[in-house]
Amino acid sequence: MSKKIISILSLILIVTFTFSGTALAATSDEWFVNYAKGVPEGSTNPVDYLSVGYYSGGYVAKCTKINGSTDRMVKITSSSAGGMNTVTITTTGTTPSWKMRSSTTGNVSFKVTASGNLSCASTGLIRINN
């Protein structure tokens, strides 16, 4: 076979395998939220949206940093997969695991919101509980 035919066949195989594979759902996603009272809209990001693959074993959140006013907190909610109870974080560490109220497939969306009387900044992640 000529080099041109081999190149074309190789390209066809690469394209076929690239687009035929199933994308794996993420097992974790990170947040960064920053709230400051009175700061112009758009200069902070008090809300972050995360997406993690559905896992019947539930999820945990790990807060790696949180600081701000004494009433600072991060709330995690989800309307995906039947919803969940709100998880409230006020200190660093890992939360107890929680599960969605009903099962589903695909990705579960989470909303992470920072709040406080004056300020709150936080980083962390949500991961499947395994």
N, C-alpha and C positions, 0 to 999 in steps of 0.2 A: 504494500500500500504506500501511497505517497505520503509525505510528511503533512501535506495540506489536509488530506482525509483524516489522518490520525489526529491532527489538531482539532478538527471540527468535531469528531467523535468524542474526544476528551472534553471539549467545551460542553457538549450536550450532556455528558455524564455529570459534570460538575454542576450545571444548572439544575438538572433533574434532582440530584441529591440535596442540593441547597434548598430548593423550594418544596420538596416533598417531606422533609423532616418536620416533626411536631415541636413547636417551641415549648420548652419547659417553663412551668410557672415558677416565679420567684419564691424562695422560701423565707425571705426577709426583705424589709425595706427600711430605710433610715429617715428620721425626721430632723428638721431644724426649724424651730419656731422662735420668734422674737417679738414680744409685745412691749410697747412703751407708751404710756398715757400721754396724749397730746401731741404725739409725733405725726407729721403729715402722712396721709394714706399713701402707701406705695414705698415708703422708706423703711418699713419693717415688714415682716411676714408672720403675723400672728397665727396663721392657719397653714397647715401642710397636709397634702393628700398622699396616702400611701396605698400600694397595691401588693397583696401577697396571695399566693395560690391557696385555694380552699384546702383545708386540712381538717379531717374529722377529729383529730386529737386536740384541736384548739390552738390557742396562741398565747404568747407572753410578750410583755413589753419590757425593755431594758432601758432605763433612763441613765445615760452616762454623765449628763450635766444638767443642772437646773439651778438658776440663781435669779435674784430679783427681790422685790418687796416681800415682806414676811408672809403675805397671803398668796404668794405665787402658786400657780398650779397649772398642770397640763391635763386636758381632758381628751380621751380617746373614745370615739363613737364610730359606729358603722351601721349603715342601712342595708348593706349587702347580706345575703344569706339569712334573711329573717331577722336581722338586727342583733343587738347584744346589749347588755347593761353597760352604762357608761363606766369607763375605767378612769379614775382620778389619780394623778401622780403628784406628790408634793416633795419627794426626795429622790435621790439617786438609788439605783438598785433594780431588781427584777420583780415584776408583779407576779402574783399567783396566776395560774393559767385560767383562761376563760374560753368558752365555746360559743359558737353561733347557736341561735335558737332552732334553726332548721338547717338541713344539709343542702348542699348545692354542688356545682362543679365550677371550674374556672377560677377567676380571681375574686378576692374579697377586697373591697375598698374601705379604707379607714380614714377618718378625719381627725387630725391632731390639732388642738387649739390651746394656745397659751393665754393665760389671763392673770390678773392681779390688780391690786389697787393702783400701783404705780408702774410696775414692770415685771416681766418674766422672760427669760431666755432659756431654751432647753435643746439638748440633742439626745438622740436615742434611737432605738429601733424596735420594730415589731417583727417577731419571727414565729414560725410554726413551733408548737410545743412538742419537741421530740427529744 
